[in-house]
């Protein structure tokens, strides 16, 4: 396959061309996100075969079909073939979100430390590029505790998002024509054109199978086309029940809808399966509605009675829009019926805030150290208030750090917060707290404001930002927390400790609905 030609083909979305080109010239990890059938594996191969490693091995591991030990076996086979990195190679992990927790840990160790462990044997690995893809939302899996956030950060060094085909309507004609020309060369399918009416139908279709489904439809329609152009009557989305996506879905779920067999599934599994079932059902109904509406537009010109023609079109169109509205409501119901548990909020807020200081830290060559407790409990502090507190403290600390200095951030949970007396009204009943520690090189100690006969002193003007600490302290106390400073003037080093009560309730949220 000519991957240089493929790179310039309509199959590759223009929005990701520069990212794909950059990825091909480097060996950093790449994460490709997109729905099923959007061409994730194709992009992975383009990245590999356009780069300096194009003459070396591209090794695919399909995480969908891995058994308990097969991931280690696959890696072992891969490393033996490449002599543990003596020969450069690209490892492509298809649907990486399906990896078991233990395999996620192994992959993280491999990417962080370059170590591959099998049983008691450890091997150092080099000259390895990892490209991973997923059709799942890994951030949601992280929130549910089903995927390692550390591994995601490693994989997501360079991120490429593939848009679904339904969002690429302007490119639909060029994509379809490219597929026709390709099959005319490889499968002896006669080269035909595509009528404007067919192109309108293609643009209106939902395309749950994306590029893969479009290619099947184009090939099938071209085979059955009698003329030089594919028309509406030639357009075949499906043939028979075996290729019916909806029937295939029923087959995957055991031939019946999940609610018919509740005893075999947990509530969460049952709910997720039923949501998938409803989503697929909605799409299977919406797609024919598009065809019916288009057919109605064409059919109205066949009636000579203008009054009847307008009435016919209005009635059918109104009914279609009513059904479409019901289906859109059902899709909204599916979204709000799948609660997600709120997890690791403190870490998420800290990571987001630190991104805003990356340039400042890099400019001053400040080393950043992070140690976040896994599964840190949620706190009673509202997200926006916590963000305000932490951002204010980072703004307070970072300017005082000298060049080549360091800053460390640690989170942990405490059975009982030290330094808070039992008679304090804000001590929670269980006595459980989380602690956030910010420690940095440099001398920075809050001072009490005082007035001189000439007003505020120059020294205090330089420390004006410390006045905001009073506001921060007030927000902390309102949320039943405490803030302590420890300053070592000899080293010099400053430590800020925050303690907040944990939230004892389980917090859930729902995906937003885009109307």
For each residue, the residues with C-beta under 8 A, 3 or more apart:
1: 6 45
2: 5 6
3: 6 7 45 46 49 50 54
4: 7 8 50
5: 2 8 9
6: 1 2 3 9 11 12 42 46
7: 3 4 12 17 20 21 46 50
8: 4 5 12
9: 5 6 12 178
10: 171 174 175 177 178
11: 6 39 42 175 178 211
12: 6 7 8 9 16 17 20 39 43 46
13: 16 17 162 163 168 171
14: 17 171
15: 163
16: 12 13 19 20 43 160 161 162
17: 7 12 13 14 20 21
18: 21 22
19: 16 22 23 158 160
20: 7 12 16 17 23 24 43 46 47 50 160
21: 7 17 18 24 25 50
22: 18 19 25 26 158
23: 19 20 26 28 30 47 158 160
24: 20 21 46 47 48 50 51
25: 21 22 51 52
26: 22 23 51 158
27: 51 53 129
28: 23 129 157 158
29: 111 129 130 131 132 154 155 156 157 158
30: 23 44 47 129 130 131 132 157 158 159 160
31: 131 132 133 134 152 155 156 157 158 159 160
32: 40 43 44 131 132 133 134 160 161 162
33: 40 133 134 135 138 159 160 161 162
34: 38 39 40 133 135 161 162 163 164 210
35: 38 135 162 164 210
36: 135 208 209 210 212
37: 165 209 210 211 212 213
38: 34 35 135 162 163 164 165 210 211
39: 11 12 34 42 43 162 210 211
40: 32 33 34 43 44 94 133 135 162
41: 44 45 60 92 94 133
42: 6 11 39 45 46
43: 12 16 20 32 39 40 46 47 133 160 162
44: 30 32 40 41 47 48 58 90 92 131 133
45: 1 3 41 42 48 49 58 92
46: 3 6 7 12 20 24 42 43 49 50
47: 20 23 24 30 43 44 50 51 90 131
48: 24 44 45 51 53 54 58 90 92 129 131
49: 3 45 46 54 58
50: 3 4 7 20 21 24 46 47 54
51: 24 25 26 27 47 48 54
52: 25
53: 27 48 56 88 89 90 129
54: 3 48 49 50 51
55:
56: 53 87 88 89 90
57: 78 81 82 87 89 90
58: 44 45 48 49 89 90 92
59: 78 81 89 90 91 92
60: 41 92 94
61: 66 71 74 75 78 91 92 93 94
62: 65 66 94 95
63: 66 71 93 94 95 96 97 98 99
64: 94 95 98
65: 62 70
66: 61 62 63 70 71 74 98 99 100 103
67: 70
68: 100
69: 72 73
70: 65 66 67 73 74
71: 61 63 66 74 75 99 100 103 106
72: 69 75 76 103 106 118
73: 69 70 76 77
74: 61 66 70 71 77 78
75: 61 71 72 78 79 91 106 110 116 118
76: 72 73 79 80 116 118
77: 73 74 80 81
78: 57 59 61 74 75 81 82 89 91
79: 75 76 82 83 84 85 116 123 125
80: 76 77 83 84
81: 57 59 77 78 87 89
82: 57 78 79 85 86 87 88 89 127
83: 79 80 86 87
84: 79 80 116 123 124 125 126
85: 79 82 88 89 124 125 126 127 128
86: 82 83 127
87: 56 57 81 82 83 127
88: 53 56 82 85 127 128 129
89: 53 56 57 58 59 78 81 82 85 127 128 129
90: 44 47 48 53 56 57 58 59 129 130 131
91: 59 61 75 78 128 129 130 131
92: 41 44 45 48 58 59 60 61 131 132 133
93: 61 63 96 99 107 130 131 132 133
94: 40 41 60 61 62 63 64 133
95: 62 63 64 98 133 134 135 136
96: 63 93 99 132 133 134 138 155
97: 63 134 136 138 141 147
98: 63 64 66 95
99: 63 66 71 93 96 103 104 107
100: 66 68 71 103 104
101: 104 105 148
102: 105 106
103: 66 71 72 99 100 106 107
104: 99 100 101 107 108 147 148 151
105: 101 102 108 109 148
106: 71 72 75 102 103 109 110 116 117
107: 93 99 103 104 110 111 151
108: 104 105 111 112 148 150 151 154
109: 105 106 112 113 115 117
110: 75 106 107 113 114 115 116 125 128
111: 29 107 108 114 130 151 154 155
112: 108 109 154
113: 109 110
114: 110 111 124 125 126 128
115: 109 110 122 123 124 125
116: 75 76 79 84 106 110 122 123 124 125
117: 106 109 121 122 123
118: 72 75 76 121 123
119:
120:
121: 117 118
122: 115 116 117
123: 79 84 115 116 117 118
124: 84 85 114 115 116
125: 79 84 85 110 114 115 116 128
126: 84 85 114
127: 82 85 86 87 88 89
128: 85 88 89 91 110 114 125
129: 27 28 29 30 48 53 88 89 90 91
130: 29 30 90 91 93 111 155
131: 29 30 31 32 44 47 48 90 91 92 93
132: 29 30 31 32 92 93 96 155
133: 31 32 33 34 40 41 43 44 92 93 94 95 96
134: 31 32 33 95 96 97 138
135: 33 34 35 36 38 40 95
136: 95 97 140 141
137: 140 141
138: 33 96 97 134 141 142 147 152
139: 142 143 152
140: 136 137 143 144 340
141: 97 136 137 138 144 146 147
142: 138 139 145 146 147 148 149 152 343 344
143: 139 140 340 341 342 343 344
144: 140 141 340 341 343
145: 142 343 375
146: 141 142
147: 97 104 138 141 142 151 152
148: 101 104 105 108 142 151 152
149: 142 152 153 344 347
150: 108 153 154
151: 104 107 108 111 147 148 154 155
152: 31 138 139 142 147 148 149 155 156
153: 149 150 156
154: 29 108 111 112 150 151 157
155: 29 31 96 111 130 132 151 152
156: 29 31 152 153 159
157: 28 29 30 31 154
158: 19 22 23 26 28 29 30 31
159: 30 31 33 156
160: 16 19 20 23 30 31 32 33 43
161: 16 32 33 34
162: 13 16 32 33 34 35 38 39 40 43
163: 13 15 34 38 167 168
164: 34 35 38 167 168 207 210
165: 37 38 168 172 175 207 210 211 213 214
166: 169 205 206 207
167: 163 164
168: 13 163 164 165 171 172 175
169: 166 172 203
170:
171: 10 13 14 168 174 175
172: 165 168 169 175 176 199 202 203
173: 176 177 194 199
174: 10 171 177 178
175: 10 11 165 168 171 172 178 179 211 214
176: 172 173 179 180 194 199 202 214 218
177: 10 173 174 180 181 193 194
178: 9 10 11 174 175 181 182
179: 175 176 182 183 214 215 218 219
180: 176 177 183 184 189 191 192 193 194 218 222
181: 177 178 184 185 191
182: 178 179 185 186
183: 179 180 186 187 189 218 219 222
184: 180 181 187 188 189 190 191
185: 181 182
186: 182 183
187: 183 184 219
188: 184
189: 180 183 184 219 222 223
190: 184 222 225
191: 180 181 184
192: 180 222 225 227 228 229 230
193: 177 180 228 229 230
194: 173 176 177 180 198 199 202 229 230
195: 198 199 229 230 231 232
196: 199 200
197: 200 201 231 232 294 298
198: 194 195 201 202 221 230 231 232 234 235
199: 172 173 176 194 195 196 202 203
200: 196 197 203 204 294
201: 197 198 204 205 232 235 290 291 294
202: 172 176 194 198 199 205 214 217
203: 169 172 199 200
204: 200 201 290 293 294
205: 166 201 202 237 287 290
206: 166 283 286 287 290
207: 164 165 166 210 213 214
208: 36 213 245 280 283
209: 36 37 212 213 214 216 245
210: 34 35 36 37 38 39 164 165 207 213 214
211: 11 37 38 39 165 175 214 215
212: 36 37 209 215 216
213: 37 165 207 208 209 210 216 217 245
214: 165 175 176 179 202 207 209 210 211 217 218
215: 179 211 212 218 219
216: 209 212 213 219 220 243
217: 202 213 214 220 221 235 236 237
218: 176 179 180 183 214 215 221 222 230
219: 179 183 187 189 215 216 222 223
220: 216 217 223 224 236 239
221: 198 217 218 224 225 230 234 235 236
222: 180 183 189 190 192 218 219 225 230
223: 189 219 220
224: 220 221 234 236
225: 190 192 221 222 229 230 231 234
226: 234
227: 192 231
228: 192 193
229: 192 193 194 195 225
230: 192 193 194 195 198 218 221 222 225 234 235
231: 195 197 198 225 227 234 235
232: 195 197 198 201 235 294 295 298
233:
234: 198 221 224 225 226 230 231
235: 198 201 217 221 230 231 232
236: 217 220 221 224 239
237: 205 217 287
238: 243 244 245
239: 220 236 243
240: 243 244
241: 244 247
242: 247
243: 216 238 239 240 248
244: 238 240 241 247 248
245: 208 209 213 238 248 249 280 284
246: 249 250 280 281 284
247: 241 242 244 250 251
248: 243 244 245 251 252
249: 245 246 252 253 276 277 280
250: 246 247 253 255 256 257
251: 247 248 255
252: 248 249
253: 249 250 256 257 258 273 276 277
254: 261
255: 250 251
256: 250 253 260 261
257: 250 253 260 274 277
258: 253 261 262 265 270 273 274 277
259: 262 270 274
260: 256 257
261: 254 256 258 264 265
262: 258 259 265 270
263:
264: 261
265: 258 261 262 269 270 273
266: 269 270
267: 270 271
268: 271 272
269: 265 266 272 273
270: 258 259 262 265 266 267 273 274
271: 267 268 274 275 337 338
272: 268 269 275 276 338
273: 253 258 265 269 270 276 277
274: 257 258 259 270 271 277 278
275: 271 272 278 279 334 337 338
276: 249 253 272 273 279 280
277: 249 253 257 258 273 274 280 281
278: 274 275 281 282 330 333 334
279: 275 276 282 283 331 334
280: 208 245 246 249 276 277 283 284
281: 246 277 278 284 285
282: 278 279 285 286 327 330 331 334
283: 206 208 279 280 286 287
284: 245 246 280 281 287 288
285: 281 282 288 289 323 327
286: 206 282 283 289 290 324 327
287: 205 206 237 283 284 290 291
288: 284 285 291 292
289: 285 286 292 293 320 323 324
290: 201 204 205 206 286 287 293 294
291: 201 287 288 294 295
292: 288 289 295 296 316 320
293: 204 289 290 296 297 316 317 320
294: 197 200 201 204 232 290 291 297 298
295: 232 291 292 298 299
296: 292 293 299 300 312 313 316 317 320
297: 293 294 300 313
298: 197 232 294 295 301
299: 295 296 302 303
300: 296 297 303 309 310 312 313
301: 298 309
302: 299
303: 299 300 306 308 309 312
304: 309
305: 308 309
306: 303 309 310
307: 310 311
308: 303 305 311 312
309: 300 301 303 304 305 306 312 313
310: 300 306 307 313 314
311: 307 308 314 315
312: 296 300 303 308 309 315 316
313: 296 297 300 309 310 316 317
314: 310 311 317 318
315: 311 312 318 319
316: 292 293 296 312 313 319 320
317: 293 296 313 314 320 321
318: 314 315 321 322
319: 315 316 322 323
320: 289 292 293 296 316 317 323 324
321: 317 318 324 325
322: 318 319 325 326
323: 285 289 319 320 326 327
324: 286 289 320 321 327 328
325: 321 322 328 329
326: 322 323 329 330
327: 282 285 286 323 324 330 331
328: 324 325 331 332
329: 325 326 332 333
330: 278 282 326 327 333 334
331: 279 282 327 328 334 335
332: 328 329 335 336 513 515
333: 278 329 330 336 337
334: 275 278 279 282 330 331 337 338
335: 331 332 338 510 511 512 513
336: 332 333 510 511 513
337: 271 275 333 334
338: 271 272 275 334 335 510 511
339: 508 509 510
340: 140 143 144 508 509 510 511
341: 143 144 506 507 508
342: 143 345 378 507 508 509
343: 142 143 144 145 375 378
344: 142 143 149 347 348 375 376
345: 342 348 349 378 379 383 386
346: 349 350 372 376 379 386 411 434 436
347: 149 344 350 351 372 376 411
348: 344 345 351 352
349: 345 346 352 353 383 386 387 390
350: 346 347 353 354 370 372 390 409 411 436
351: 347 348 354 355
352: 348 349 355 356 387
353: 349 350 356 357 387 390 391 394
354: 350 351 357 358 368 370 394 409
355: 351 352 358
356: 352 353
357: 353 354 360 361 394 398
358: 354 355 361 362
359: 362 363
360: 357 363 364 366 398
361: 357 358 364 366 368 398 407
362: 358 359 365 366
363: 359 360
364: 360 361 401 402 403 404 405
365: 362 403 404
366: 360 361 362 398 401 403 404 405 406 407
367: 404 405 406 407
368: 354 361 406 407 408 409
369: 406 407 408 409
370: 350 354 408 409 410
371: 408 409 410 411
372: 346 347 350 376 409 410 411
373: 376 411 412 413
374:
375: 145 343 344
376: 344 346 347 372 373 411 412 413 434
377: 413 432 434 502 503
378: 342 343 345 502 503 507
379: 345 346 386 434 479 500 501 502 503
380: 479 480 500 501 502 503
381: 385 386 389 479 481 500
382: 385 386 479
383: 345 349 386 387
384: 387 388
385: 381 382 388 389 475 479
386: 345 346 349 379 381 382 383 389 390
387: 349 352 353 383 384 390 391
388: 384 385 391 392 472 475
389: 381 385 386 392 393 472 475 476 498
390: 349 350 353 386 387 393 394 436
391: 353 387 388 394 395
392: 388 389 395 396 468 469 471 472
393: 389 390 396 397 438 472 496 498
394: 353 354 357 390 391 397 398 438
395: 391 392 398 399 465
396: 392 393 399 400 444 465 466 468 469
397: 393 394 400 401 407 438 440 442 444 494 496
398: 357 360 361 366 394 395 401 407 440
399: 395 396
400: 396 397 440 442 443 444 494
401: 364 366 397 398 405 406 407 440 441 442
402: 364 405 441 442
403: 364 365 366
404: 364 365 366 367
405: 364 366 367 401 402 440 441 442
406: 366 367 368 369 401 440 441
407: 361 366 367 368 369 397 398 401 438 439 440 441
408: 368 369 370 371 437 438 439 440
409: 350 354 368 369 370 371 372 436 437 438 439
410: 370 371 372 435 436 437 439
411: 346 347 350 371 372 373 376 434 435 436 437
412: 373 376 434 435 437
413: 373 376 377 432 433 434 435 502
414: 417 418 432 433 434 435 499
415: 431 432
416: 431 432 433
417: 414 420 427 431 433 435 482 499
418: 414
419: 482 484 499
420: 417 424 426 427 433 482 499
421: 424 427
422: 427
423:
424: 420 421 427
425:
426: 420 477 480 481 501
427: 417 420 421 422 424 431 480 501
428: 431 432 433 480 501 502 504
429:
430: 502 504
431: 415 416 417 427 428
432: 377 413 414 415 416 428 501 502
433: 413 414 416 417 420 428 499 500 501 502
434: 346 376 377 379 411 412 413 414 499 500 502
435: 410 411 412 413 414 417 497 498 499
436: 346 350 390 409 410 411 497 498 500
437: 408 409 410 411 412 495 496 497 498
438: 393 394 397 407 408 409 495 496 498
439: 407 408 409 410 493 494 495 496
440: 397 398 400 401 405 406 407 408 444 493 494
441: 401 402 405 406 407 491 492 493
442: 397 400 401 402 405 492 493 494
443: 400 487 489 492 494
444: 396 397 400 440 487 494
445: 485 487 494
446: 466 469 485
447: 460 463 466
448:
449: 456 460 467
450: 457 460
451: 455 456
452: 455 456 457
453:
454: 457
455: 451 452
456: 449 451 452 460 461
457: 450 452 454 460 461
458: 461 462
459: 462 463
460: 447 449 450 456 457 463 464
461: 456 457 458 464
462: 458 459
463: 447 459 460 466
464: 460 461 467
465: 395 396 468
466: 396 446 447 463 469
467: 449 464 470 471
468: 392 396 465 471 472
469: 392 396 446 466 472 473
470: 467 473 474
471: 392 467 468 474 475
472: 388 389 392 393 468 469 475 476 483
473: 469 470 476 477 483
474: 470 471 477 478
475: 385 388 389 471 472 478 479
476: 389 472 473 479 481 482 483 498 500
477: 426 473 474 480 481 482
478: 474 475
479: 379 380 381 382 385 475 476 500
480: 380 426 427 428 477 500 501
481: 381 426 476 477 498 499 500 501
482: 417 419 420 476 477 498 499
483: 472 473 476 496 497 498 499
484: 419 496 497
485: 445 446 494 495 496 497
486: 494 495 497
487: 443 444 445 492 493 494 495
488: 491 492 493 494
489: 443 492
490:
491: 441 488
492: 441 442 443 487 488 489
493: 439 440 441 442 487 488
494: 397 400 439 440 442 443 444 445 485 486 487 488
495: 437 438 439 485 486 487
496: 393 397 437 438 439 483 484 485
497: 435 436 437 483 484 485 486
498: 389 393 435 436 437 438 476 481 482 483
499: 414 417 419 420 433 434 435 481 482 483
500: 379 380 381 433 434 436 476 479 480 481
501: 379 380 426 427 428 432 433 480 481
502: 377 378 379 380 413 428 430 432 433 434
503: 377 378 379 380 507
504: 428 430
505:
506: 341
507: 341 342 378 503
508: 339 340 341 342
509: 339 340 342
510: 335 336 338 339 340
511: 335 336 338 340
512: 335
513: 332 335 336
514:
515: 332
